[in-house]
Amino acid sequence: MYSDQRFDPVPFQPVNESARINSEIPYDMVLVSATYITAEESDEVGRTLIFTDRGNKQLIFDWAPNLRISGETDISYYIDRFRPAAPSGLTVNDTEPAIENAISTWENARCSNIGLNRIGNVPIAVGVVAAQFGFGGAAGYIADINHAGWMPPAFFDQIVPNGSRFILGVTFTFAFRDADGNFVDTNNDGKFDVSLREIYYNNRFLWTTTGNPGTADVQTIVLHEMGHGLSQEHFGAAFVARNGRLRFSPRAVMNASYSGVQRDLAGTDNAGHCSIWGNWPNN
């Protein structure tokens, strides 16, 4: 689905010395999409918004091993420690193990040799999208995939009208652009090259690390959003169950709506992961 929103290009600048920057990249980057998962009690289905219009040409974005801001083939990630799920009574020390567990699940997926490396803490909240939306933070590069923390409802209303009522988590994708404003595909895989991804979670909802009924399970949602960070798309056909809630067939981590605790990859999740990462870094 296309959005009328447009965003200015972003130069490559490190948040601090922890960020490794390949200074020879001849491109800038721009925000191109937002993919979100919806709450279980919502009648909305998660979707991808595209912030650029290229007519009828399908826009697919993926990591390219030969074009990385860090100059390395492994994927780096960062976990924010300044935006906790405080309204749910959770500290960053509560949520961080759940985030790490979710990331490890993808790293340990069968057929994938991808390395996921954590970048150390920095003394400030980070996030290019947070800064562009007016919520502050350092608008620079710290890692390839940034878990940028929990944000107030107003943040999600800027994605789509009333988005705070149904968006649980969202992954934003930035892509490389050349001097003429065109996306690039340096490894010729038919997909435009990703430069950076940022993930945010909605503080309007009640979050737990135990998966209690009626709450959003941190590890399950992070597992889903990290799938988007690693270029997975939504999967499964939606239908309305007898209780009136949306369900998906087959049930998978990458379903577009939350349907309770799911901390292990389904067969379809693993298959999607293998199709993307099975040959890395020879893609």
Secondary structure, 3 states (H helix, E strand, C coil): CECCCCCCCECCCECCCCCCCCCCCCCEEEEEEEEEEECCCCCCCCCEEECCCCCCCCCCEECECCECCCCCCCEEEEECCCCCCHHHCCCHHHHHHHHHHHHHHHHCCCCCCCCEEECCCCCCCECHHHHHCCCCCECCECCCEEEEEEECHHHHHCCCCCHHHCEEEEEEEEEEECCCCCECCCCCCCCEEEEEEEEEEECCCCEECCCCCCCEEHHHHHHHHHHHHCCCCCCCEEEECCCCCEEEECCCCCCCECCCCCCCCCHHHHHHHHHHHCCCCCC
